[in-house]
Amino acid sequence: MIKHVVMWKFRPEAEGKTRKENALWMKERLKSLVGVVPQIRALEVGVNMKESEMAYDAVLISLFDSEEDLAAYKVHPAHAEISNYCKNVRESRTVVDYIV
């Protein structure tokens, strides 16, 4: 199995939303992918609750059966729509994929 972890820092203001509003937007949209993207085995999204220069604003932790399933998730149209929005509102992103 592959665990896919992504963390985002959002711009203070982007697309008419605050950093926190964009983090919550991402959380709801990513959670809505369960049942839509068949390759997702598990998915959790958290929004940071503590202000810190070192903190990221949101985190995604998801689980896939294989690297092929992760690749299919990344290009799924429902995921691509969220990803495209995120590119407009994020300041930075970090990713870790590993075998569990």
CORWO-V560954 format. One record per backbone hydrogen bond with DSSP energy under -0.5 kcal/mol. CO is the residue of the C=O (numbers start at 1). NH is the residue of the N-H. If there is no record, write none. Layout:
# CORWO-V560954
co->(CO:CO)
nh->(NH:NH)
This chain:
# CORWO-V560954
co->(1:2:2:3:3:4:5:6:7:8:8:9:9:12:14:17:18:19:20:21:22:23:24:25:26:27:28:30:31:33:33:36:37:42:44:46:52:57:58:59:60:61:62:63:63:64:66:67:68:69:70:71:72:73:76:76:77:78:79:80:81:82:83:84:85:85:86:86:89:92:94:96:98)
nh->(100:4:64:5:98:62:96:60:94:57:58:91:92:19:17:14:22:23:24:25:26:27:28:29:30:31:32:33:34:36:37:38:40:63:61:59:55:48:8:46:6:44:4:41:42:2:70:71:72:73:74:75:76:76:79:80:81:82:83:84:85:86:87:88:88:89:89:90:11:9:7:5:3)
